[in-house]
């Protein structure tokens, strides 16, 4: 039985790393477009304050995307070279 989870509002089988990767990339695109931005404002007679923030952590999201890229590549039988090791001859 598939282990379904909602990621970015879409149901995804979390046992399939390629589906999770696609959903995480969609979340990253929505985050870059400013779709997941919250705004709070406080108004008084003298001042007006406004705060905008996003509930996601972009660095952690990118780390998970890289992890699921590796898992998806392993599932498909392809190799990926890590970004850390670039050989120059």
C-alpha positions as CSV (number, residue, x, y, z in Angstrom):
1,X,0.0,0.0,0.0
2,X,1.3,3.5,-0.9
3,X,2.3,5.7,1.9
4,X,0.6,9.0,0.9
5,X,1.5,12.4,2.3
6,X,0.6,15.9,1.3
7,X,3.6,18.0,0.1
8,X,2.8,21.4,-1.3
9,X,-0.9,20.6,-1.3
10,X,-0.5,17.6,-3.6
11,X,-0.7,14.0,-2.4
12,X,2.6,12.2,-2.9
13,X,3.8,8.6,-2.3
14,X,6.6,9.2,0.1
15,X,8.0,5.7,-0.7
16,X,8.8,7.0,-4.2
17,X,11.8,9.4,-4.0
18,X,11.1,10.7,-7.5
19,X,7.6,11.8,-6.6
20,X,8.8,13.5,-3.5
21,X,11.6,15.3,-5.5
22,X,9.0,16.6,-7.9
23,X,6.8,17.9,-5.1
24,X,9.8,19.5,-3.3
25,X,10.8,21.3,-6.5
26,X,7.2,22.6,-6.8
27,X,7.4,23.9,-3.2
28,X,10.7,25.6,-4.0
29,X,9.2,27.3,-7.1
30,X,6.2,28.5,-5.1
31,X,8.5,29.8,-2.4
32,X,10.6,31.7,-5.0
33,X,7.4,33.2,-6.5
34,X,6.4,34.5,-3.1
35,X,3.3,32.4,-2.9
36,X,4.0,31.3,0.7
37,X,4.6,34.7,2.2
38,X,2.8,35.8,5.3
39,X,2.4,39.5,6.2
40,X,1.4,41.0,9.5
41,X,0.7,44.7,10.0
42,X,0.2,46.8,13.1
43,X,-1.4,50.2,12.8
44,X,-1.7,52.9,15.4
45,X,-2.4,56.6,15.3
46,X,1.4,57.4,15.3
47,X,3.0,54.5,13.4
48,X,2.4,51.6,11.0
49,X,4.6,48.5,11.1
50,X,4.5,45.7,8.6
51,X,6.4,42.3,8.8
52,X,6.7,39.8,6.0
53,X,8.1,36.4,6.4
54,X,8.0,32.9,4.9
55,X,7.4,29.9,7.1
56,X,9.8,27.7,5.1
57,X,13.6,27.5,5.4
58,X,15.1,27.7,1.9
59,X,18.5,26.2,2.9
60,X,16.8,23.2,4.5
61,X,14.5,22.8,1.5
62,X,17.5,22.8,-0.9
63,X,19.3,20.2,1.3
64,X,16.2,17.9,1.1
65,X,16.0,18.4,-2.7
66,X,19.7,17.3,-3.0
67,X,19.0,14.3,-0.8
68,X,16.0,13.2,-2.9
69,X,17.9,13.8,-6.1
70,X,20.4,11.2,-5.0
71,X,17.7,8.8,-3.8
72,X,15.8,9.2,-7.1
73,X,19.0,8.6,-9.2
74,X,19.7,5.4,-7.2
75,X,16.2,4.2,-7.8
76,X,16.5,4.8,-11.5
77,X,19.9,3.2,-11.6
78,X,21.9,6.3,-12.6
79,X,24.9,7.7,-10.8
80,X,25.2,11.3,-9.7
81,X,28.4,13.0,-8.9
82,X,28.3,15.0,-5.8
83,X,28.6,18.8,-6.1
84,X,31.4,18.7,-3.6
85,X,33.8,16.8,-5.8
86,X,34.6,18.4,-9.2
87,X,37.7,17.1,-10.8
88,X,39.7,19.2,-13.2
89,X,42.4,17.8,-15.4
